[in-house]
Amino acid sequence: VQLQASGGGLVQAGDSLRLSCEASRNINSFKPAGWYRQAPGEERELVARITKGGTTEYADSVKGRFTIYRDSTQNAVLLQMNSLKPEDTAVYYCNGVYLEYTYWGQGTLVTVSS
């Protein structure tokens, strides 16, 4: 099982980005799938995740700004990030649980300048 993350970049505060995590297996079979991030000197933290049934969960710091959803046509979990802030700067990792095993994609760097 492979997860391929993409979509990071350098943006200004207030801009938007959309991260994509393409899976080598049916994305609807992951339970759950989501995004974590790790800023320099910080621990990895949950950003958002979506269960197999479609229930979503968000970190308080991104509620109202980020949206996680699955796209079956792309076989991917997407993270739409709006109103980005400098404190959102981090390496973002996608994650998924498939057949009781946890898989991680490679990180994609998001840098938000003030």
HUZI-V771199 format. One record per backbone hydrogen bond with DSSP energy under -0.5 kcal/mol. NH is the residue of the N-H (numbers start at 1). CO is the residue of the C=O. If there is no record, write none. Layout:
BEGIN
nh | co
NH | CO
NH | CO
END
This chain:
BEGIN
nh | co
4 | 22
5 | 3
6 | 20
9 | 109
11 | 9
11 | 111
13 | 113
14 | 84
15 | 12
17 | 81
19 | 79
20 | 6
21 | 77
22 | 4
23 | 75
24 | 2
29 | 26
30 | 27
31 | 32
31 | 97
32 | 50
33 | 50
34 | 95
35 | 48
36 | 93
37 | 45
38 | 91
42 | 39
45 | 37
47 | 35
48 | 35
49 | 57
50 | 33
51 | 55
54 | 51
57 | 49
59 | 47
62 | 59
63 | 59
63 | 60
65 | 62
66 | 62
67 | 80
69 | 78
71 | 76
72 | 70
74 | 71
75 | 71
76 | 71
77 | 21
78 | 69
78 | 76
79 | 19
80 | 67
80 | 78
81 | 17
81 | 79
82 | 65
82 | 80
83 | 14
84 | 15
88 | 85
89 | 86
90 | 110
91 | 38
92 | 90
92 | 108
93 | 36
95 | 34
96 | 103
97 | 32
98 | 96
98 | 101
101 | 98
103 | 96
105 | 94
106 | 3
108 | 92
110 | 90
111 | 9
111 | 109
113 | 11
113 | 111
END
